Amino acid sequence: MNWKDNKEGAANIFGSHQMREPAPAEFIPKHKTPAPIAYQMVKDETFPQTQPRLNLATFVTTYMDDYGTNLMNEAVGINYIDETEYPRVAVMCGRCINMVANMWNTPEEGDWKTGAVGIGSSEACMLGGVAAWLRWRERRKAAGKPYDKPNLVMSTAYQVVWEKFCQLWQIEMRTVPLTHEHPTLDIDEAIKMCDENTICIVPIAGVTWTGMNDDIESLNDALEEYNTRTGYDVPIHVDAASGGFILPFLNPSKRWDFRLKWVLSISTSGHKYGLVYPGLGWVVWRDRRYLPNEMAFSVNYLGANITQVGLNFSRPAAQILGQYYNFIHLGMEGYKEVHSNSMAIAEYCHDEIGKMSCFRNYSKKLENPLFIWTMDPIYDETAKWTLFDLQDKLMQSGWMVPAYTMPKNIEDMVVMRVVIRQGMSRDMADMLINDIKNAVEEFEKLEYPTQSRLTFERKEAQKGKVYTH
Ligand SMILES: Cc1ncc(COP(=O)(O)O)c(C=O)c1O
C-alpha cells in the first residue's frame, strides 16, 4: 500500500516522538526515522517559504505544465553523464544545442553544432570565458608573446559569475562604470579599456540590474574598426542569460547574435526564459574552431569513449528532457506567445508604477519582461520610508520584490525590480499593484520615519545631503 493512503500512518506522524523533538541539525541521527515521518519533517521545512510564483525577484522558472513536470520527475534519477546507459539523453542534448544555436543564427554547418550544457548560465559563462582565454593564450604563444596578463572588459552591471570567473582564472576584470547618461555598456569606454591582452568583451542581453540590453551590434562595429586598426582579435562573448530566450521571439530582427562577426560565443539559462525548472544553461560557439581542444575531456570507463565539455561531470538529465519537451511542445510560436504575455504584463506593471507620483521608472521602454524603478526624487525629499520598507511590506502578502542599490558609481541609487515570467497573470499583476498602492497609502500615514529611512538619511548626511520631514 502507498504510505500516503495509510491513514493510520498519517495519524502516527504527529503522534511520533520525532515531532516533539528538535530536527537533526549537526550530526546524522544514530537511528532510523520512518519514511513518512522523515518526509513530513523535510516537507515542513519548506512549508513556510513564499509562494514560488509570487517570487518576482528571480528570473528562474517557477511554473511548468504537468507534462513537463512529470517528464522531469520521472527522470530525476538519470545522470546525464551516463551516456552509455542513456544514449538518447545525449542525443536530445545535442538536438537542444542545435536548436539553440540555430535560434541564434549560427553559421556553423554540419549535423551537430558546437555547444555545451551547463547547470545554469554561470557554468555556461565560465565555459565561454575559459574558451576565450585559451584561444587568446594560444595566439600569444604562437606569436612568441607573454601570456600572463589576460584581461576581460564588461560593464559594472555584470552578474557575479564574471567576478568569480576572473578570480578563479586570475583574469584582470576591467569594468566600465554605468552612469546616468550611459545606463548600459558605454562602448567607447569599453574599447578604450582593450589592449593586446583582452581575451574578450562581454556585453549582456538582459542586464540583471536593470533589465536593459547592451548595444551588441554597435559594439561589434566598434570592434571591427578597433581590431582592423590594431591587428588584435578581441572577440565578444554575449552573456544572454535572460535575453537569449527573449530576443529571438520578441525582437527577431535585432542583430545581437552570430549574425555579428565578432560574436564567437553566447551563453544563456535554459532555466530562465527557456522555461525549464532550475539547473540548466547553454553555451554555443560560432564554430568548432572556437572551442579549444583542451576543454574537451574524454573518459573511457563508462562503457564507451565519452567526450564532454563542462565543469561538472555528473549532472541531472531531467532538465535536458524538460528543455527538449518545451521545444517540441511550444515551438517558436508557443515561446513567442508566452513571452509576449510576460512582456505585456511587465509593460502593464511598468505603466501602473509610472503613474504613481512617488515612483519613477528607470527606463521608458522595456526590452525584456522586467524593469526597475526608483523613488521620485522630489517625493523622496520628504518621504518617511524607503523601497526597502516596501519590500518588507510586500513580503507580508507573499510577494518577493527586491530593493537594492545600483553598482559602483551609481550606488547611491536605490531601486526596486520585478521580473515577470510564465506563471504571472494580469489578475496577479493587479493584485501586486493594489498591494503596492495600499502599502504606499499606509506609509504616507506614518508620523515618524522608518528605521530604514533614518539609516538612509544618516548615510546621505555624511555626503552632505539633508532631508526634511
Ligand atoms: C546576466 C546574467 N548572467 C549570468 C547569470 C547567472 O545565471 P545562473 O543563475 O543561470 O547561473 C545571471 C543570473 O541572473 C544573469 O542575470
The ligand as an SDF file (V2000), in Angstrom:
LIG
                    3D

 16 16  0  0  0  0  0  0  0  0999 V2000
   23.3170   38.3920  -16.8950 C   0  0  0  0  0  0  0  0  0  0  0  0
   23.4290   37.1460  -16.0610 C   0  0  0  0  0  0  0  0  0  0  0  0
   24.4890   36.3390  -16.2280 N   0  0  0  0  0  0  0  0  0  0  0  0
   24.6340   35.2040  -15.5170 C   0  0  0  0  0  0  0  0  0  0  0  0
   23.7000   34.8290  -14.5760 C   0  0  0  0  0  0  0  0  0  0  0  0
   23.8880   33.5590  -13.8010 C   0  0  0  0  0  0  0  0  0  0  0  0
   22.8860   32.6830  -14.1860 O   0  0  0  0  0  0  0  0  0  0  0  0
   22.5250   31.2990  -13.4820 P   0  0  0  0  0  0  0  0  0  0  0  0
   21.7540   31.6740  -12.2700 O   0  0  0  0  0  0  0  0  0  0  0  0
   21.7010   30.6190  -14.5220 O   0  0  0  0  0  0  0  0  0  0  0  0
   23.7840   30.6000  -13.1640 O   0  0  0  0  0  0  0  0  0  0  0  0
   22.5690   35.6420  -14.3700 C   0  0  0  0  0  0  0  0  0  0  0  0
   21.5670   35.2920  -13.3520 C   0  0  0  0  0  0  0  0  0  0  0  0
   20.6690   36.0190  -13.0260 O   0  0  0  0  0  0  0  0  0  0  0  0
   22.4260   36.8260  -15.1290 C   0  0  0  0  0  0  0  0  0  0  0  0
   21.3570   37.6230  -14.9910 O   0  0  0  0  0  0  0  0  0  0  0  0
  1  2  1  0
  2  3  1  0
  2 15  2  0
  3  4  2  0
  4  5  1  0
  5  6  1  0
  5 12  2  0
  6  7  1  0
  7  8  1  0
  8  9  2  0
  8 10  1  0
  8 11  1  0
 12 13  1  0
 12 15  1  0
 13 14  2  0
 15 16  1  0
M  END
$$$$
